[in-house]
Amino acid sequence: MSLTLVAPQTEATATAPILAPREQEALRHIAAGCTYLQTARQMGLSKHTVDAYLRRIRAKLNISTTAEMTRLAISMGL
């Protein structure tokens, strides 16, 4: 049996161009532990816009939990 490990940098390079800059910024705030409302205030947006960004991130990257988004943000170096 052979195991292949993928380095986080490889994954980050593959996913980074997919996300728009504002989506990356929202992801960074959420991964840092901010709520949607805190993220919205820091970005100067409505809570609904932040929710839309995060829904798009989930759809683009086929992830469903905040934990997965946090892992992704860490692997992307956000």
N, C-alpha and C positions, 0 to 999 in steps of 0.2 A: 504494500500500500504506500502510495506516495502522497505527501501533503504539499500543497502549494500555498505559500503565504503571499498576500498582496500588501505591499507597504502602503500606509495611509497617504503618502505623498502621491502615489500613482492614482489612487482614487480621487484625491483632491484635484489633481490636474484634469482628470476626466470630467468631473462634475462642475468645476468652477465656471467655465464659460457658459454653462446652461443657465445659471442664475443671473438675473439682472442685478445691478449694483444695489438697488433698494431692497431687493429680496435678500441679498447677502447681509445687508445692514440689519434688517429685521431678524434674520436668523441669528446673527451675532448677539443681539439684545436678548432674545429668547433663551439662547444657550447660556447666557450669563445669569439667567435666573429672573429676568424681568417678566412682569405680566404683560398681557396684550395692551392694557391701558398705559402702563409705564413706558412700554416700547413706543406706543403712539405719541405720547407726550414728548419723549426724547427725539422722535423723528419729525415732529410737527405734523402728524397725521391723525385721522380718526381711528378709533379702535377697529372699525369695520374694514378700513383699508389695510391695516396690519393683518387682520384675519384673512383678507383676500390674498395678500402676499404669501402667508403661511400655507393657505390652501393650495396655491399654485406650486409652492415648493414641494409639498407632499405629493401632488399629482405628477409633477415633472420627474421626481426622483423615486416615486412609488414607495413612499414611507408613510407610516400612519401614526406614529407616536412622537411626543416631545423628546423622549429619550433618544430615539433614532435621529431626530433633528439635531440634538445636542452632540451626539457622536459624530454626525456629519460635519457640523461646525468645527469641532475640534480637529477632525481629519483635514479640513480645508484650511486650518490655521486662522480661523476667524476668532 
